[in-house]
Amino acid sequence: MKKNRLVDIAAAAGVGLATVERVLNERGSVRPQTAEKVVLAAKRLG
C-alpha cells in the first residue's frame, strides 16, 4: 500500500499515520476501538 493511501486512511479514521501503520502491520499497541476505526476506514476506501 502506498504512503498516500495510508494518509487517506488516517484522515478517514481520524488517527495518525503511525497508528494506521501499526494496525495494518499488526504491530499492536493500539486500542481495539481505534483499530476497528482504522480497519473500517480502509475497507471503505478500498
C-alpha positions as CSV (number, residue, x, y, z in Angstrom):
1,M,0.0,0.0,0.0
2,K,1.4,3.4,-0.9
3,K,2.0,6.0,1.7
4,N,-0.6,8.4,0.2
5,R,-3.2,5.7,0.8
6,L,-2.1,5.3,4.4
7,V,-2.6,9.1,4.8
8,D,-6.1,8.8,3.3
9,I,-7.0,6.0,5.8
10,A,-5.6,8.0,8.7
11,A,-7.6,11.0,7.7
12,A,-10.8,9.0,7.3
13,A,-10.3,7.2,10.6
14,G,-9.2,10.4,12.5
15,V,-5.9,8.9,13.6
16,G,-2.3,9.4,12.8
17,L,-0.2,7.8,10.1
18,A,1.8,5.7,12.6
19,T,-1.4,4.3,14.1
20,V,-2.6,3.2,10.6
21,E,0.8,1.5,10.0
22,R,0.7,-0.3,13.4
23,V,-2.9,-1.6,12.8
24,L,-2.3,-2.7,9.2
25,N,1.0,-4.4,10.0
26,E,-0.4,-5.9,13.2
27,R,2.3,-4.4,15.5
28,G,-0.1,-3.9,18.4
29,S,-0.1,-1.0,21.0
30,V,-3.4,0.2,19.6
31,R,-6.8,0.2,21.4
32,P,-9.3,-2.2,19.9
33,Q,-11.8,0.6,19.2
34,T,-9.1,2.6,17.3
35,A,-8.0,-0.4,15.4
36,E,-11.6,-1.1,14.4
37,K,-12.0,2.5,13.1
38,V,-8.8,2.1,11.0
39,V,-9.9,-1.2,9.5
40,L,-13.4,0.2,8.7
41,A,-11.8,3.3,7.0
42,A,-9.5,1.1,5.0
43,K,-12.4,-1.1,3.8
44,R,-14.5,2.0,2.9
45,L,-11.6,3.4,0.8
46,G,-11.0,0.0,-0.9
